[in-house]
Amino acid sequence: MLGGTRAELLRLLAEERTTTDLARRLRVSAATVSAHTAALRGAGLITTSRAGKDALHRRTALVGLLLRNG
């Protein structure tokens, strides 16, 4: 099962977003977002790349398949 925060995070990642942006939108700390993104990355649902100091997160194709078939 996917918790409410992680489900909202995946919804927000319809567009590439930084950890800071996600934290602001979810009204949680950057550390909390980092923990959630680590779990989602481990499940193959997101990828993360670096742009300078920023971590940029985006959904994988797997999310689209799950949303379509779920």
C-alpha positions in Angstrom: 0.0 0.0 0.0 1.0 3.6 -0.7 0.5 6.1 2.1 -1.1 9.4 1.6 2.1 11.5 1.6 3.8 9.2 -1.0 0.7 9.1 -3.2 0.6 13.0 -3.1 4.3 13.1 -3.8 3.9 10.9 -6.9 1.0 13.1 -8.0 3.2 16.2 -7.7 5.9 14.5 -9.7 3.8 14.6 -12.9 6.4 17.4 -13.4 10.1 17.2 -12.4 10.5 18.8 -9.0 13.3 19.5 -6.4 13.3 18.2 -2.9 12.8 21.8 -1.6 9.8 22.3 -3.9 8.2 19.0 -2.8 8.8 19.9 0.9 7.1 23.3 0.5 4.1 21.8 -1.4 3.7 18.9 1.0 4.3 21.1 4.1 6.9 18.7 5.5 10.7 19.0 6.0 13.2 18.3 3.3 14.5 15.4 5.4 11.0 13.9 5.3 10.8 14.3 1.5 14.2 12.7 1.2 13.1 9.7 3.2 10.0 9.3 1.1 11.9 9.7 -2.2 14.5 7.2 -1.1 11.7 4.6 -0.5 10.0 5.5 -3.9 13.3 5.3 -5.7 14.0 1.9 -4.1 10.6 0.7 -5.4 11.5 1.9 -8.9 8.8 4.6 -8.9 11.0 7.6 -9.2 14.5 8.6 -10.4 16.6 11.3 -8.9 19.4 13.3 -10.6 21.5 16.2 -9.4 21.6 19.8 -10.8 24.2 21.6 -8.7 23.0 21.5 -5.1 19.4 20.4 -6.1 18.1 16.9 -6.3 15.6 16.6 -9.1 13.0 13.9 -8.9 10.7 12.5 -11.6 8.3 9.6 -11.9 9.3 6.5 -13.9 7.1 4.9 -16.5 6.1 2.3 -13.9 4.0 4.9 -12.2 2.0 5.5 -15.4 1.4 1.8 -15.8 0.2 1.5 -12.2 -2.1 4.4 -12.5 -3.6 3.1 -15.7 -4.0 -0.4 -14.4 -4.8 0.4 -10.8 
